[in-house]
Amino acid sequence: MKAIFLAYRDWAFDVYKQVKKNPKLSELILCKTLEELSFIHLEDYDVLLTCGTSERLGQEIIDKIEVIGVHCAELDRYSYGSPIQNQIIDGFIFSKHRIFKLTFNENSNRSHAHDCLFAYEVALDLSGNMDDILFQMRATSVVLFNMYITDYPNILWTEWPKEEIIRRRRDPIDSCLSKKQFGLMNTEELYNFFRCLEEPYPNGYIEDEIGRLYIKRVEFKKR
């Protein structure tokens, strides 16, 4: 089996190093940008594995090769971008990490226009700081990709139930809290807001007429 691994985040590079050891793979090459991917003859490979990337792949890629990704949410409402941040802000502690197949849909506003099919899932704990969550995502991504590679091409796909609710992709400006907003949130809500925006994401901050106070790391204890 020959595969391509598309990633640009540090934690995803760690996943690549582990998945590359799968004995079923005769070749696994790493691409860090879509530009690098454009120089590869995709038809020579069985699958393109994407990990930790939010770039939308065009039809010219998806028509040439099967494209697989990992998505860290169970509900369809979190398929539109920023799934970790939106789930934490919404109060989720546990979720799912899944393998899914990408298709091209020019009318879709999803960050990844997938066809709502997934093949495997494992539990994902969203508690703790962002480095704790990313540590888990390294491990669960390795498990999911290895399950897929081991069973390929005999993959049993399951329909991803659709929802009408949409949680949109977050922008860097969404990391800002006014002093008024800050005063309306309880300590647990503030904790969830700031911890989901720890590195490598745009840090949360409080802004007033004088300047910005960035919150890079938080800790919380329940009464």
N, C-alpha and C positions, 0 to 999 in steps of 0.2 A: 504494500500500500504506500503510495506517494502522496504527501500532503504539504500544504502551505499553512503557515501560522502567521496571522496578521495581528499585531499588538503594538501599543505605544506607551503603556504605563509600566513602571518598574515591577509591580506585583505580577503583571501578566508575563513579563520576561521570565520570571521564576517558574511560572506554569509551563512555559515553553521548554525550559531545561528539563523538567520532569517528564513531560509528555513525550519528548524526543526519545526517551529510553524505552518506550513501548516496543516490544520485540516484533510486533506486526508491521511496524513502519520500516520501509526500506529507505525512506528519505523524508525529512521534515525541514523545510527551509523557513527562515524567519524573515518577515517583511515588517518594517516599522512605519511605512507610509503607503498611501495609495499610488504615489509616483513609483516607488520601488516595485509595487505589484504590477504596474503597467508594462514593465520590461520582461515579465515572465509569460511564457506560453502556457496559459492556464489549462488548455486541453491535455497537456502532458501529465496532469495531476488528478487524483481522485476526488479530493475535497479541499476546500479552503476553510480553515478553522479561525474564527475571530474571537479575540479575548480582550476585554477591557478597552474596546474601541467604540466610539460613538459616531464615527463617520458613516454616512449613508453610502451604500454601495449601489452603483448604477446598474441598469439592465445589461450593459455590455459585459459586466463581470458575471452577474448571476446567470445569464444565458449560457455561459461557457463552462461553469463548474458548480458543483453542489457547494453551498455555503452554509456553514453551521456556526452558531454562536451560543454563548451562555448568557442567561438572563436571570437576574437575582430578584424575582418577584413571582408571586403566585397569581395575583389578580390582574386581569387584562388592563385595568385602569392605569397600571404602572408600566405599560408597554411604550409609552410615548416619550420617555426620557427621564433622567434623574431618579431612577427607581429606589435607590438606597435612601436618598435624602427625603423623598416624598413619603416613603413608608415610615421612616423614623419620625418625621414631623407629624404624621397621622397617628402615631402611637403604637405602631407595630413593634413587637419584640422578636417574634419568630416569623420566618417566611420560607420560601422555597428557592433553590437554585436549580435551573433547568437548562438542558440542551434544547435548542430550537432551530428550525430550518428557516432560512431567509428566502423570500421571493421578492420580485420587483412589482410594485404597485405605484404608478405615477400619481394616483389620486390620494395616496395615503400620506398623512402628516406624521406618521410614526418616525422615530429616529432610525429604527430598523423595521422595514416593511416586511414583517414575517407573515406567514400564512396561518398563524394560530395553531401550529402543530408542535408538539414537544415529544421527546422520546424518553428522557430520564429526568428524575428529580431527586434532590437530597435536601434535608433540612438546613436552614441557614439562620443562625442566631444573630440578631441585629443589636444586641446589647453591647455595652462597653464603648470604648473610644474607636475612632475610625481605624487606627492601626490594628486594633483587635479584629474588627470586621474584615479588613482586607487580608489579615492573616488567615482567617477562615476561608475567604473566597479563593485564595491560592490553593488551599487543600481541596475544597469542593470542586473547583474547576478541573484540577488534575483528575479527580475521581470521575467526573462527568465525561471528560474527553476520552479517558481510557476506556470507560464503558462503551462509548460510541465506537471507538476504533476497534475494540475487541469484537464487537458484534457486527461491524460493517461487512457487507452491505445489507445484512438482514436486520433492519431497524424497524421496530414497531412504533409507528407514530400515533399519537393521541391528540384529539382536537383540544385546542385551548379555548375554554368558554369565553365568549365575548361579553363585554359590558358596555353600557351607554355612558358610564361615568368616565371622565378623562382627567388625569392629573398631568398637566403639561410639564414640559422640560423647564427646569429652572435656569434663569440667567444670572450672571454675576451680581446684578443690581438687587436680586432677591436675597442676597446675603446681608442686606442692610436692615437694621431695626431702628425706628425712631424712638426717642425717649418715651413717647406716648405709647407705642406698641409694646415696648419693654415693660411699662407699668401695668399693662393689661394681662400679661402672661404670668402663670405661676412658675415656681422654681423648676418643676419637672419639664414643663413646656420649654423653658429657656435652655435647660440642659440638652433636651433633644434637638433644639434648633442649632445650638452652637456645636454640639459634638458631631453632627452629621456634616458639618462644614469644616472639619479639621483637615489638615493636609491629607491628600493632594488637592483638595477642592478650595474654591474661593472662600477664605475664612469669613465667618460672620462678624459683623461689627455694629456698634451703636453710633449714630451720627447726630450731631447737633450743629448749632451755628459756629462753634469753635473748631470742631474737627471730628475725627473718627477714632473710636476705641475698638481695636481688633481683639477678638477673643480666639486664641489659637488652640487652647486645650481646656477642657472642663472636667470636673468631678462632681458627683451627686450622691447623696445618701438620703434614703427615705426615712421619715420619722416613724 
